[in-house]
Amino acid sequence: MKEYRYVMQFYYKGNLYNMYLDNHNKHFFLKNNEDGNLSYVTIEELLELSLCLTDIPSIMNVKKDQKKMKLIPKILIGGTSVTLGAAVLGTIISLNQSLERNREFLNNYKSNQQGIEKQLDNYISYDNSTSQEGTLNEETSQEDLVVDTYLESDWLHYLYIYDMDYLDKALDYKNVSIDQIKEVISNNSSISDKFKNLMYEYCDALNEKYPDTELRVLYENAKTLEIVECSKEELVAKSLSMDSYATYIRTENKIYVLDNFEYEKGTWAYQVLFHEIGHCLRTAVWNKDGVEVRVQIEGQNFSNTITAEALNSLFTVSLFDYEERNVAYQLQSNYHDIMIECMDNYSLADYPKHSISYYAKKLDEFNQDDNYATVILELIQMQYKDYHSDLVKADPSEYNAIYDYVSDMYYKKYLTPNMSYSEAVDLTNQLVERVTYDVPEDYNIDVNHFYDHLNSYCNNIGIDTNKKAKK
């Protein structure tokens, strides 16, 4: 029997599911039946939900005293309840796998169901029960989040590097300079002069703003990088998104961008290209002497695509010599911009160096939480998914936990007990403006909740909320 944290309740294709995270941040789902009871999901549902959540573009009410449940993780295959072993939960159908691997497994299952189920026999055991075997347990302790650094297997010939401190495991040289990167860009015939000049600008800005950044991944990628201008239809096929302006395909080491873009400073096109080059700084897929080497920010202990994209977006605009508030992944970037500003143990300089789980760990340390940041980061990702997907819908109030979390960090830095209530309201006005800046109204952010939470916060620290002020 395993312990799970309740994360959210969500509608997917009209069915209501509960989502859970175990102590190692692996996902599990239960289905809400019409009679109000919970049941296990089928393997098809589990795979589809895994793919849906991996394919960035479910629902919740999270409190810091997290609900925990102990249950035996199972799925339904042919009407039979099947216990899932760690190998299945952690490897075969993990949300921490790449999107292409989840798709491959789902497609293989649909085309060869019997064969895949025979393979699963190595990892699962069968019984005849289809009911939920679990009870709420509020007394159990939460394990600390383990930070991803690297993962390797000599037998399976792979090396995954999540923290740049371990890059020496893949590369036999220690340092590289900006001039050396410019030289390989200059010698790369797959990059046109227009894009070479833009990459030089990126390198210069990177060197000026973050002179201590690890450059070897960008150097290796720049040797073979291709920047391909393509039509909207071609880009949709590559990015699997109708809203995309560009995409970096790590397995191809290619950046695909819309043709006829003008890449002037201050334009959206300029930011888009810098964002994709930023992926080349942090992400790579190589083959070194028969070993598959992957350098990535997403790890086995925690993976969250939207967090990675938002951090890359903020890192990108921080390189500019002008202020840019219109940022890719706007709402999510707004959240992370505020949170990082409030932290004294993490900055954007850490983004290209460390994993997502490192960031989550630093959030927990700053907020004195116990593996709670992963829940909030998952909720932020689900809010993005909710907005962008027709398959997933949520009541707007389900995301109030995000607003509480961001507000608490903001107040911890800026709100003091000797402030007046009017000053506290002014501070909240500023916070709300920053959270909602350039965010589509269809996100349906519950602005009033910020002020309700402010009242509770003020009461806790001794600010008299009876002296009302206008919002």
C-alpha positions, -999 to +999 in steps of 0.1 A: +000+000+000+014+034-010+008+069+003-006+095-021-013+132-019-045+144-033-039+171-059-070+179-078-103+168-093-108+173-130-131+165-160-115+148-189-137+139-219-167+144-196-156+120-169-146+131-134-112+120-121-091+125-090-054+131-095-028+121-069+010+123-064+030+098-045+060+107-023+082+106-054+059+128-074+046+101-097+010+104-108-020+082-102-057+086-109-091+074-096-124+078-114-155+093-097-185+072-105-221+084-107-229+068-074-202+090-057-177+062-052-142+060-065-129+033-088-097+024-106-091+036-141-085+013-171-051+011-186-064+030-216-076+058-194-043+059-175-023+061-207-045+088-222-044+109-190-006+105-189-003+116-225-027+145-220-008+158-190+026+153-207+014+171-238+013+206-224-012+222-245-078+181-141-087+202-108-082+210-073-086+225-039-052+222-022-044+233+013-010+232+030-022+205+053-024+182+024-049+154+022-031+120+021-045+086+011-030+052+014-041+028-014-029+000-035-023+014-070-043-006-096-057-003-130-085-022-148-076-046-177-105-065-192-126-059-161-100-073-138-082-053-111-045-053-117-019-041-092+007-018-107+043-024-097+069+004-094+084-004-128+051+004-145+043+035-124+078+048-125+090+039-159+065+026-185+037+051-180+055+078-160+045+114-168+082+121-164+090+103-197+093+123-229+061+131-248+073+110-278+078+080-255+043+083-240+028+085-274+048+055-286+037+034-257+000+044-261+001+037-298+018+004-293-008-006-267-037+002-290-022-017-319-009-047-299-030-048-267-025-085-260+012-083-265+017-052-243-005-068-215+017-099-216+048-076-211+030-060-182+027-094-165+063-089-155+053-059-134+018-065-121-003-090-102-040-098-106-069-101-083-107-100-087-114-068-067-125-036-085-132-014-054-109+012-040-086-002-013-075+028+006-084+050+035-075+086+043-046+089+066-038+124+080-010+112+103+015+100+078+047+120+072+057+134+038+090+124+024+114+152+012+117+159-025+148+143-039+167+167-063+175+153-097+212+154-106+219+126-131+208+091-140+229+065-159+230+029-168+260+011-183+239-019-192+212+001-210+237+026-224+221+059-213+232+089-193+206+116-183+220+148-169+197+171-150+222+192-132+251+209-150+275+201-122+275+165-137+281+175-173+317+162-170+302+127-172+294+134-208+321+158-220+358+154-217+366+191-217+360+216-189+353+251-204+343+268-235+342+306-243+316+327-261+341+333-289+344+295-294+306+292-297+305+321-322+332+303-342+312+271-345+281+291-354+301+308-381+312+274-395+277+259-394+263+260-429+228+250-417+224+284-401+217+313-425+236+346-420+204+362-407+201+337-379+239+336-373+238+373-364+208+368-340+227+339-323+257+362-319+234+387-302+221+359-279+257+349-270+267+385-262+237+391-241+242+358-223+279+366-216+270+401-203+241+391-180+252+356-169+289+353-173+291+322-152+266+302-172+275+267-183+281+270-221+292+235-232+257+224-241+251+254-263+285+248-278+278+212-287+244+220-301+257+249-321+279+226-341+250+209-358+220+231-351+196+239-380+172+268-380+145+261-405+119+286-417+086+269-425+049+275-432+023+276-405+011+241-415+046+227-413+051+243-379+019+229-365+029+195-376+063+199-358+051+216-326+016+199-324+002+233-315-019+257-334-006+286-314+031+280-319+054+305-335+085+284-332+097+251-317+129+234-308+130+196-315+157+183-292+160+149-309+167+167-343+186+197-329+165+219-351+146+252-345+116+256-367+103+291-371+076+307-392+089+322-424+087+359-431+093+369-395+112+402-389+135+397-359+139+432-346+145+440-309+113+445-291+092+423-314+075+391-305+096+373-332+128+384-315+117+370-282+105+337-298+138+330-314+158+338-282+134+315-263+142+286-286+179+293-286+175+292-248+164+256-251+197+248-269+215+263-239+197+239-215+187+208-235+205+183-257+203+148-271+236+133-281+251+099-289+285+095-273+303+063-282+270+043-282+256+060-251+224+080-254+231+113-235+202+136-226+207+169-209+174+183-197+158+202-168+130+177-164+140+148-141+128+115-127+119+129-093+099+158-107+091+169-142+069+199-151+069+212-187+052+244-181+076+254-153+105+247-176+089+268-203+081+297-180+116+297-165+131+297-200+108+326-209+118+347-179+155+338-185+151+349-221+136+384-215+162+389-187+188+390-215+172+420-232+186+455-227+151+468-225+121+459-202+097+433-217+066+424-197+049+405-226+063+371-221+056+336-235+035+315-212+023+348-198+003+339-167+026+311-157+056+334-162+039+360-141+036+336-112+072+325-114+085+360-118+069+370-086+079+339-067+116+341-078+117+378-069+106+369-034+131+341-029+165+346-013+178+311-022+171+310-060+175+333-090+172+331-127+210+324-128+201+290-114+178+281-142+204+269-167+224+251-140+199+230-121+168+208-125+131+216-120+132+195-088+160+218-075+137+248-081+109+230-063+132+221-034+143+257-031+106+268-030+100+244-002+130+255+017+120+292+013+084+286+024+093+260+050+071+234+033+073+197+030+072+187-007+044+211-013+059+231-042+054+202-065+017+203-059+015+240-067+036+236-098+014+208-110-017+230-104-001+258-124+005+234-153-031+222-150-044+257-152-025+262-184-040+229-197-075+239-186-072+271-207-057+255-238-076+222-240-112+215-248-109+182-231-101+195-196-123+220-176-123+233-141-142+256-118-121+288-116-121+286-078-101+253-080-070+274-086-072+295-055-044+275-039-020+291-065-031+326-056-027+318-018+008+304-024+020+334-046+004+359-022+020+343+009+054+346-008+048+382-018+035+392+017+065+375+033+088+398+014+068+430+014+041+431+040+050+439+076+028+440+108+034+478+112+017+485+079-018+499+077-046+479+061-048+505+034-011+500+026-017+462+026-046+466+001-023+488-021+003+461-020-023+435-031-035+458-059+001+457-072+002+419-068-030+414-087-019+437-115+013+417-118-004+383-118-031+393-143-009+414-166-017+406-203-036+374-192-067+366-213-100+371-194-109+335-203-086+323-176-113+336-152-089+344-124-108+350-091-094+384-083-117+388-052-100+358-037-067+377-034-084+402-011-102+376+009-068+359+015-053+393+023-078+397+051-069+363+066-032+371+063-036+405+080-057+390+108-029+365+114-002+391+117-022+417+137-033+442+110-068+456+117-089+447+087-119+467+101-103+498+087-114+491+052-098+505+021-110+506-015-096+479-038 
